Amino acid sequence: MLIFLIVLVCCVVVCEIVSQQSALKRVGYTCKPTSSVVEPGEEFELVTTLTNGKWLPVSYLGVVQSLPNDIQLNAYLGRFSSEPTVARLYSSCFLMPKQRLERRIKATLPQRGRHFILDATLTAGDLLGLSTRTEEVHLFYEIVVLPGRVDAPDLSRALGGFLGDVSVRRFILEDPVLTIGTREYTGHEPMKTISWKHSARSGQLMVKKFDYTVENSVTVLLNVDGNTDYDTLERCFSLARMVVEQLETRGLQYGFLTNAATAGALGRWSEVAEGLGGGHTRTILEGLGRATHDVQEPFENLLQRAVRRSERGRAHIIVTPGRMAEDDPLLARLREQSDGRIFLLSAEELAEEQAEGRAAS
């Protein structure tokens, strides 16, 4: 009996030493969102996965996960704390040998912008709970929240009337198949518009460029220049979204220009080539979600870019923080190029309409 006890104690001591040295060896952890682009308040899931790849159990494994400070979690296991710059989710578990443990946490994010799931801290205990080891797990997952949709019936109707006029002019003007040239294929145009003859000559895909009375193209300008506050610029992003979605619904091809800066790997988002379709819209909407409040250039320079890229008669929709008069001198050249087809959307006007709606209710 004594020999058995000595052997048992020796085995426990050996296992304790091994567990101390390998507490976090072959222990893996990830925390990924199920969606990278979401609506404000849209529910998504955080999928956390813990794996124990060794033949010894992990008697205690604590996880401290860093999350966006404004994230809202539903039905989660563990303790949650929110600080001014970051939120933390605390949880713990026991892992059997070769066990994989997956948890799904429902979450929402209320504010437009980029949100990050960053590093986590793992703490593992030994077999007898006498000591612990800690390790940092480096994570970087991004969630982009789109600007909220606009609840402004009067502005929506006014914009719809303007776009209806743009659409109608297609059918009352002559030369419905007049081709005036070609331009480089951007990936957003329908395949039927590709000019194979010109593509063969140039060595790259080219698409037919139709007369503006047929194409009815529109350029959307988003301006963030001026002494504006946070709420006003957020309304600008929401107005720009309303414009883009209405253009997509009506099947009108459109390009996009802005002087807003954007964060993340979107390339040169200040200019999105003309196009139509789900991919084209998603590119612009994701840019609106990533946009910061930094100004890349003055509004006057943005208008000059629009004039340089505009064909005669192209319609323009301008989203801007403050009110502008139709006869504003800054718009003179663009109005002439557009044959007068300019539509102005003001964030201040939206704020007033929303205030009136709250007062009425």
GUNULO-647067 format. One record per residue (C-alpha): residue number from 1; residue in three letters; x, z, y. Coordinates in nm, 2 decimals. Example, Ala and Ser with C-alpha at 12.3 -4.5 7.8 and 13.67 -1.06 7.14 Angstrom:
  seq  type      xx      zz      yy
    1   Ala    1.23    0.78   -0.45
    2   Ser    1.37    0.71   -0.11
***
This chain:
  seq  type      xx      zz      yy
    1   Met    0.00    0.00    0.00
    2   Leu    0.28    0.09    0.24
    3   Ile    0.45   -0.24    0.17
    4   Phe    0.13   -0.43    0.24
    5   Leu    0.09   -0.25    0.57
    6   Ile    0.46   -0.33    0.66
    7   Val    0.40   -0.70    0.58
    8   Leu    0.08   -0.70    0.78
    9   Val    0.24   -0.54    1.08
   10   Cys    0.53   -0.79    1.06
   11   Cys    0.29   -1.08    1.05
   12   Val    0.10   -0.95    1.35
   13   Val    0.42   -0.90    1.54
   14   Val    0.53   -1.26    1.46
   15   Cys    0.19   -1.40    1.56
   16   Glu    0.20   -1.20    1.88
   17   Ile    0.55   -1.33    1.97
   18   Val    0.45   -1.69    1.89
   19   Ser    0.12   -1.65    2.09
   20   Gln    0.31   -1.52    2.39
   21   Gln    0.56   -1.81    2.38
   22   Ser    0.29   -2.08    2.32
   23   Ala   -0.01   -1.94    2.50
   24   Leu   -0.06   -2.26    2.71
   25   Lys    0.13   -2.51    2.49
   26   Arg   -0.08   -2.81    2.39
   27   Val   -0.37   -2.67    2.59
   28   Gly   -0.53   -2.95    2.80
   29   Tyr   -0.79   -2.94    3.08
   30   Thr   -0.97   -3.20    3.30
   31   Cys   -1.26   -3.18    3.54
   32   Lys   -1.42   -3.52    3.62
   33   Pro   -1.73   -3.63    3.82
   34   Thr   -1.97   -3.86    3.64
   35   Ser   -2.01   -4.06    3.97
   36   Ser   -1.75   -4.15    4.23
   37   Val   -2.01   -4.27    4.49
   38   Val   -2.33   -4.08    4.55
   39   Glu   -2.62   -4.04    4.79
   40   Pro   -2.64   -3.72    5.00
   41   Gly   -2.80   -3.46    4.78
   42   Glu   -2.80   -3.68    4.47
   43   Glu   -2.74   -3.49    4.15
   44   Phe   -2.43   -3.58    3.95
   45   Glu   -2.23   -3.39    3.68
   46   Leu   -1.89   -3.23    3.67
   47   Val   -1.76   -3.27    3.32
   48   Thr   -1.49   -3.00    3.23
   49   Thr   -1.30   -3.04    2.91
   50   Leu   -1.07   -2.79    2.74
   51   Thr   -0.87   -2.88    2.44
   52   Asn   -0.65   -2.66    2.21
   53   Gly   -0.42   -2.89    2.02
   54   Lys   -0.23   -2.63    1.82
   55   Trp   -0.31   -2.44    1.50
   56   Leu   -0.32   -2.10    1.67
   57   Pro   -0.63   -1.98    1.86
   58   Val   -0.62   -1.90    2.23
   59   Ser   -0.77   -1.55    2.25
   60   Tyr   -0.84   -1.58    2.63
   61   Leu   -0.83   -1.88    2.86
   62   Gly   -0.93   -1.84    3.22
   63   Val   -0.99   -2.14    3.45
   64   Val   -1.00   -2.14    3.83
   65   Gln   -1.12   -2.49    3.95
   66   Ser   -1.09   -2.59    4.32
   67   Leu   -1.40   -2.79    4.44
   68   Pro   -1.53   -2.92    4.78
   69   Asn   -1.63   -2.63    5.00
   70   Asp   -1.99   -2.76    5.05
   71   Ile   -2.06   -2.84    4.69
   72   Gln   -2.38   -2.70    4.54
   73   Leu   -2.38   -2.61    4.17
   74   Asn   -2.68   -2.57    3.94
   75   Ala   -2.69   -2.37    3.62
   76   Tyr   -2.32   -2.31    3.58
   77   Leu   -2.13   -2.06    3.37
   78   Gly   -1.89   -1.84    3.55
   79   Arg   -1.84   -1.70    3.90
   80   Phe   -1.85   -1.92    4.21
   81   Ser   -1.71   -1.85    4.55
   82   Ser   -1.71   -2.07    4.86
   83   Glu   -1.46   -2.04    5.14
   84   Pro   -1.43   -2.23    5.47
   85   Thr   -1.20   -2.50    5.33
   86   Val   -1.25   -2.48    4.95
   87   Ala   -1.48   -2.35    4.68
   88   Arg   -1.36   -2.21    4.35
   89   Leu   -1.53   -2.19    4.01
   90   Tyr   -1.41   -1.91    3.78
   91   Ser   -1.47   -1.93    3.41
   92   Ser   -1.32   -1.81    3.08
   93   Cys   -1.35   -1.88    2.71
   94   Phe   -1.20   -1.83    2.36
   95   Leu   -1.06   -2.15    2.19
   96   Met   -1.03   -2.19    1.82
   97   Pro   -0.75   -2.39    1.67
   98   Lys   -0.79   -2.76    1.73
   99   Gln   -1.11   -2.70    1.93
  100   Arg   -1.24   -2.92    2.21
  101   Leu   -1.48   -2.76    2.45
  102   Glu   -1.69   -2.97    2.70
  103   Arg   -1.91   -2.83    2.97
  104   Arg   -2.14   -3.02    3.21
  105   Ile   -2.22   -2.87    3.54
  106   Lys   -2.49   -3.03    3.76
  107   Ala   -2.39   -3.05    4.13
  108   Thr   -2.48   -3.21    4.46
  109   Leu   -2.30   -3.28    4.79
  110   Pro   -2.50   -3.28    5.11
  111   Gln   -2.26   -3.43    5.37
  112   Arg   -2.14   -3.79    5.41
  113   Gly   -1.77   -3.84    5.36
  114   Arg   -1.49   -3.80    5.10
  115   His   -1.48   -3.50    4.88
  116   Phe   -1.21   -3.40    4.63
  117   Ile   -1.18   -3.22    4.30
  118   Leu   -0.83   -3.08    4.32
  119   Asp   -0.60   -2.87    4.11
  120   Ala   -0.70   -2.60    3.86
  121   Thr   -0.52   -2.29    3.75
  122   Leu   -0.52   -2.20    3.38
  123   Thr   -0.44   -1.84    3.26
  124   Ala   -0.40   -1.78    2.88
  125   Gly   -0.36   -1.45    2.71
  126   Asp   -0.16   -1.37    2.39
  127   Leu   -0.31   -1.26    2.06
  128   Leu   -0.33   -0.89    2.14
  129   Gly   -0.40   -0.93    2.51
  130   Leu   -0.08   -0.77    2.62
  131   Ser    0.04   -1.04    2.85
  132   Thr   -0.07   -1.37    3.02
  133   Arg    0.08   -1.70    3.12
  134   Thr   -0.03   -1.91    3.41
  135   Glu   -0.01   -2.29    3.47
  136   Glu   -0.12   -2.53    3.74
  137   Val   -0.31   -2.84    3.63
  138   His   -0.28   -3.12    3.89
  139   Leu   -0.61   -3.31    3.94
  140   Phe   -0.72   -3.56    4.20
  141   Tyr   -1.07   -3.70    4.17
  142   Glu   -1.26   -3.84    4.47
  143   Ile   -1.64   -3.84    4.54
  144   Val   -1.76   -4.05    4.83
  145   Val   -2.10   -3.95    4.98
  146   Leu   -2.28   -4.24    5.16
  147   Pro   -2.45   -4.19    5.49
  148   Gly   -2.81   -4.09    5.47
  149   Arg   -3.09   -4.34    5.52
  150   Val   -3.26   -4.36    5.86
  151   Asp   -3.61   -4.23    5.90
  152   Ala   -3.70   -4.43    6.22
  153   Pro   -4.00   -4.65    6.17
  154   Asp   -4.00   -4.79    6.52
  155   Leu   -3.63   -4.90    6.50
  156   Ser   -3.69   -5.04    6.15
  157   Arg   -3.98   -5.25    6.27
  158   Ala   -3.79   -5.38    6.57
  159   Leu   -3.50   -5.48    6.35
  160   Gly   -3.73   -5.64    6.10
  161   Gly   -3.89   -5.84    6.38
  162   Phe   -3.55   -5.96    6.49
  163   Leu   -3.45   -6.06    6.14
  164   Gly   -3.78   -6.23    6.08
  165   Asp   -3.71   -6.45    6.39
  166   Val   -3.37   -6.53    6.25
  167   Ser   -3.52   -6.63    5.92
  168   Val   -3.80   -6.85    6.07
  169   Arg   -3.56   -7.06    6.27
  170   Arg   -3.41   -7.19    5.95
  171   Phe   -3.72   -7.39    5.88
  172   Ile   -3.80   -7.52    6.22
  173   Leu   -3.46   -7.68    6.30
  174   Glu   -3.34   -8.01    6.17
  175   Asp   -3.06   -8.10    5.93
  176   Pro   -3.13   -7.84    5.65
  177   Val   -2.83   -7.97    5.44
  178   Leu   -2.58   -8.04    5.71
  179   Thr   -2.23   -7.95    5.60
  180   Ile   -1.98   -7.90    5.88
  181   Gly   -1.67   -7.81    5.68
  182   Thr   -1.52   -7.57    5.43
  183   Arg   -1.37   -7.23    5.42
  184   Glu   -1.18   -7.01    5.18
  185   Tyr   -1.38   -6.85    4.90
  186   Thr   -1.41   -6.47    4.94
  187   Gly   -1.57   -6.38    4.61
  188   His   -1.91   -6.31    4.76
  189   Glu   -2.05   -6.66    4.79
  190   Pro   -2.28   -6.82    4.53
  191   Met   -2.10   -7.05    4.28
  192   Lys   -2.32   -7.34    4.39
  193   Thr   -2.16   -7.34    4.74
  194   Ile   -1.81   -7.41    4.60
  195   Ser   -1.67   -7.75    4.70
  196   Trp   -1.47   -7.85    4.39
  197   Lys   -1.33   -8.16    4.57
  198   His   -1.18   -7.95    4.85
  199   Ser   -1.07   -7.68    4.61
  200   Ala   -0.87   -7.94    4.41
  201   Arg   -0.71   -8.07    4.73
  202   Ser   -0.61   -7.73    4.86
  203   Gly   -0.52   -7.56    4.54
  204   Gln   -0.76   -7.27    4.60
  205   Leu   -1.13   -7.22    4.58
  206   Met   -1.31   -7.34    4.89
  207   Val   -1.68   -7.31    4.98
  208   Lys   -1.90   -7.54    5.19
  209   Lys   -1.96   -7.42    5.55
  210   Phe   -2.31   -7.51    5.66
  211   Asp   -2.45   -7.56    6.01
  212   Tyr   -2.56   -7.23    6.15
  213   Thr   -2.92   -7.34    6.18
  214   Val   -2.92   -7.35    5.80
  215   Glu   -2.70   -7.06    5.70
  216   Asn   -2.86   -6.82    5.94
  217   Ser   -2.55   -6.60    5.92
  218   Val   -2.54   -6.26    6.09
  219   Thr   -2.25   -6.04    6.20
  220   Val   -2.29   -5.66    6.21
  221   Leu   -2.08   -5.48    6.46
  222   Leu   -2.03   -5.10    6.43
  223   Asn   -1.89   -4.94    6.74
  224   Val   -1.76   -4.58    6.74
  225   Asp   -1.58   -4.59    7.08
  226   Gly   -1.69   -4.36    7.35
  227   Asn   -1.72   -3.98    7.42
  228   Thr   -1.95   -3.90    7.13
  229   Asp   -2.01   -3.59    6.92
  230   Tyr   -2.02   -3.56    6.54
  231   Asp   -2.40   -3.60    6.50
  232   Thr   -2.41   -3.91    6.72
  233   Leu   -2.14   -4.09    6.51
  234   Glu   -2.31   -3.98    6.19
  235   Arg   -2.63   -4.15    6.32
  236   Cys   -2.42   -4.47    6.38
  237   Phe   -2.32   -4.48    6.02
  238   Ser   -2.68   -4.43    5.91
  239   Leu   -2.80   -4.71    6.14
  240   Ala   -2.53   -4.94    6.01
  241   Arg   -2.65   -4.87    5.66
  242   Met   -3.01   -4.95    5.76
  243   Val   -2.90   -5.29    5.90
  244   Val   -2.69   -5.38    5.59
  245   Glu   -2.97   -5.30    5.35
  246   Gln   -3.23   -5.49    5.55
  247   Leu   -3.01   -5.80    5.56
  248   Glu   -2.95   -5.77    5.19
  249   Thr   -3.33   -5.74    5.12
  250   Arg   -3.40   -6.05    5.33
  251   Gly   -3.13   -6.25    5.17
  252   Leu   -2.94   -6.33    5.49
  253   Gln   -2.56   -6.37    5.46
  254   Tyr   -2.37   -6.13    5.69
  255   Gly   -2.02   -6.03    5.79
  256   Phe   -1.91   -5.69    5.91
  257   Leu   -1.68   -5.58    6.19
  258   Thr   -1.60   -5.23    6.31
  259   Asn   -1.35   -5.03    6.51
  260   Ala   -1.40   -4.72    6.29
  261   Ala   -1.11   -4.60    6.08
  262   Thr   -1.15   -4.54    5.71
  263   Ala   -0.97   -4.32    5.47
  264   Gly   -0.88   -4.42    5.11
  265   Ala   -0.78   -4.73    4.93
  266   Leu   -1.03   -4.99    5.07
  267   Gly   -0.78   -5.22    5.23
  268   Arg   -0.86   -5.36    5.58
  269   Trp   -1.22   -5.23    5.60
  270   Ser   -1.24   -5.30    5.97
  271   Glu   -1.34   -5.66    5.88
  272   Val   -1.55   -5.76    5.57
  273   Ala   -1.59   -6.13    5.52
  274   Glu   -1.93   -6.29    5.52
  275   Gly   -2.12   -6.26    5.19
  276   Leu   -2.43   -6.15    5.01
  277   Gly   -2.51   -5.96    4.70
  278   Gly   -2.47   -5.61    4.55
  279   Gly   -2.09   -5.61    4.54
  280   His   -2.08   -5.71    4.91
  281   Thr   -2.32   -5.44    5.01
  282   Arg   -2.15   -5.17    4.80
  283   Thr   -1.81   -5.25    4.97
  284   Ile   -1.96   -5.20    5.32
  285   Leu   -2.16   -4.89    5.22
  286   Glu   -1.86   -4.73    5.05
  287   Gly   -1.66   -4.80    5.37
  288   Leu   -1.93   -4.62    5.57
  289   Gly   -1.90   -4.32    5.34
  290   Arg   -1.52   -4.32    5.38
  291   Ala   -1.52   -4.38    5.76
  292   Thr   -1.37   -4.12    5.99
  293   His   -1.45   -4.06    6.35
  294   Asp   -1.12   -4.21    6.46
  295   Val   -1.13   -4.52    6.69
  296   Gln   -0.90   -4.81    6.60
  297   Glu   -0.96   -5.02    6.91
  298   Pro   -1.18   -5.02    7.23
  299   Phe   -1.53   -5.16    7.21
  300   Glu   -1.43   -5.45    7.43
  301   Asn   -1.16   -5.56    7.17
  302   Leu   -1.42   -5.54    6.89
  303   Leu   -1.65   -5.78    7.09
  304   Gln   -1.35   -6.01    7.14
  305   Arg   -1.29   -6.02    6.77
  306   Ala   -1.65   -6.10    6.71
  307   Val   -1.64   -6.39    6.96
  308   Arg   -1.33   -6.54    6.79
  309   Arg   -1.49   -6.53    6.45
  310   Ser   -1.83   -6.65    6.55
  311   Glu   -1.98   -7.00    6.52
  312   Arg   -2.23   -7.13    6.77
  313   Gly   -2.57   -6.97    6.72
  314   Arg   -2.46   -6.69    6.48
  315   Ala   -2.68   -6.38    6.53
  316   His   -2.52   -6.04    6.60
  317   Ile   -2.65   -5.69    6.54
  318   Ile   -2.45   -5.42    6.73
  319   Val   -2.47   -5.05    6.63
  320   Thr   -2.33   -4.83    6.91
  321   Pro   -2.35   -4.46    7.00
  322   Gly   -2.49   -4.50    7.35
  323   Arg   -2.75   -4.72    7.51
  324   Met   -2.65   -5.07    7.63
  325   Ala   -2.85   -5.31    7.84
  326   Glu   -2.90   -5.66    7.72
  327   Asp   -2.74   -5.80    8.03
  328   Asp   -2.43   -5.57    8.00
  329   Pro   -2.12   -5.78    8.12
  330   Leu   -1.93   -5.69    7.80
  331   Leu   -2.19   -5.88    7.60
  332   Ala   -2.18   -6.20    7.81
  333   Arg   -1.95   -6.41    7.60
  334   Leu   -2.10   -6.29    7.27
  335   Arg   -2.45   -6.36    7.40
  336   Glu   -2.36   -6.71    7.50
  337   Gln   -2.19   -6.77    7.16
  338   Ser   -2.50   -6.63    6.98
  339   Asp   -2.75   -6.84    7.19
  340   Gly   -2.90   -6.50    7.30
  341   Arg   -2.95   -6.37    6.95
  342   Ile   -2.82   -6.02    6.99
  343   Phe   -2.99   -5.70    6.87
  344   Leu   -2.87   -5.36    6.99
  345   Leu   -2.92   -5.04    6.79
  346   Ser   -2.83   -4.71    6.97
  347   Ala   -2.77   -4.37    6.80
  348   Glu   -2.90   -4.20    7.12
  349   Glu   -3.23   -4.39    7.08
  350   Leu   -3.25   -4.28    6.71
  351   Ala   -3.19   -3.92    6.82
  352   Glu   -3.47   -3.94    7.07
  353   Glu   -3.71   -4.09    6.82
  354   Gln   -3.63   -3.82    6.56
  355   Ala   -3.68   -3.55    6.83
  356   Glu   -4.02   -3.69    6.92
  357   Gly   -4.11   -3.70    6.55
  358   Arg   -4.02   -3.33    6.51
  359   Ala   -4.22   -3.24    6.83
  360   Ala   -4.52   -3.43    6.71
  361   Ser   -4.52   -3.25    6.37
***
